[in-house]
Amino acid sequence: MKRCRVFSLFAILVGLVLLPGRAVAQQKSYPEKPITLLVPYAADGASDQVARALAEAEKKHLRQPIVVANRPGESGTRAIAEALGATPDGYTLGWGTEGTLTVQPHRINLPYGGPDTYVPVAKLTAGSNVLIVRAGAPWTTAQQFLNDARAHPAS
């Protein structure tokens, strides 16, 4: 991701986080303390690397650092639950993913639900999920794979 794109995304993120507390922001100079960005996966993964690039890029724009805090576990939902349980003051942000925000709340009982229980403030990355098999597998299309799975459900 290019640096200017990270700067722009960060500006959008901070702007949207600050909008609801504009009166508070006028009374104090935000941020007065480090901002914690909770990442639901272990260090060195893709989410962690982008979050750390964002934290590095923001150093030129904020008086306080963004501290990336990895919270792996519970299929990524630990970090999201912690972020959504934090005081809504702009000092704790959560790194949400498709899985943690839209899939897991429908599969297991969590302290948060679907999109009606949180507010997304910025889209930071875009990616594609790909189904792959080893070379020489009996399937060359998703349809072949699904047909075989339906024909052999116990395999």
N, C-alpha and C positions, 0 to 999 in steps of 0.2 A: 504494500500500500504506500503510495507516495506521501511524503511529509505534508505537503499542502492539503491533501485530502484528510489526513489525520487531524491537522489543525482545524479545518472546517468542521469536521465531525465533532471535535471537542467543543468548538464554539457553540454549535447547535446544542450539544448535550448540556453544557453549563448554562446556556441561555434558557433552555426549557426547564431545567431544575430550579433556576432562580425566579422564573416568572411568578409562581404562586406566592413567593415570599418577598415580593418587591418592596413592600413597606419595611420589612425587617432588614432587607439588604441596604436600604437607604440609611438606616440607623447605624449599621455596622459595615465595615468593609469586608465583604466576603472574599475569600475564606479567611477566617481568623485562626484556623487550625487545619491540619492535614485532612484531606478527603480520603476516605477508604473506599476502594473499589473491590468488591467481593467477586472473585472469579470462581465458578463452581468446579473447576478442574485443576489437576496438579500442575506444578511449575513445568515450563518448557513445552507445553502443548500449544496448539494454534491459538486458542482463546487467551492464554497467558501471554504469549508473545505479542499479540496485538494490543492487549491491555497495557503491557509494559511500554510498548512504543507510544501509546497514547499518553501514558504518565510522563514519559520522557519529553514528548513534544509540548506538553502543557507547561513545562517549567518556564518557558518564555512568556507565558500569559497569566499565570497566577502567582500570588505571593506565597502560597503554601503548596506543598507537593500532593500529588495523588499517590497514595500508597496502595499497591496491589497486594491483596491478601487472598491467597489461594485457600479455598474451602472444599477440597474434594470429598466425595462421599455421598451416599444416598442418591446416586444417579444424578448428581448435580443439584438436587433440591435443597441441600443443606445451606448453600450460599444464598439461594433465592429466599428461603424462609427467614434467614438471618437479616437480609437486606430489607425485606418487607416488614419485619418486626422492629426495625430500628426507628428512632425518632425521625420524622420526615422533615429534616432541616437542611438537606443538601450535603451532609457530611458522610453519608453512607449510601453508596450506589451499588447496584447489583448488575452483574454481567449475565444477562439472560440469553438463552438459546431456544431454538425450536423445541427441543426435548424438555428442557426444564420449565418452560412457560406454557406450552400448549399440549404436549403429550402426557407428561407425568401427572398433571392434575386430574386427568381423566382415567388414569390407571390405578392410582393409589390415593389413600387418604392423606392429605397434606395440610399444613397450617395455612395454605393459600389455595385459591382456585384458579379459574381461567382468567381471561383478560379483564373481566369486570372487577378483579381484586388488585390490579396494579396499573400503573400508567407508564407505557413505554415513552421514552423521551428522545431517543435517537437510534437510528439503524447504523451500526458501526461496520458491519461486514456483510457480505453476501456470499453464499457458497452453494454448492450442489452436492447432493448425496448420490453416490453411485453404487449400484449392486455389481459386484465383480465375482468371478469364479476363476479357478486356476486354468491355465491353458490345457486343452485336452478334455475339459469337462464335457458331458453329454449335451449341454445346453449352450446355445449361442444367442438366444433372445430371452427376454423376461417372460414372454408368453410360454416358451418351451419349459422354462423353469417352473412356472406356475402349474402348467398342465401336468408335469411330472410329480409335483408336490401333491396335487389333488388325486392323482392316480395311486400314489403311495403315501398316504397320510401317516402311517406308523414308522416310516423310514427316518 
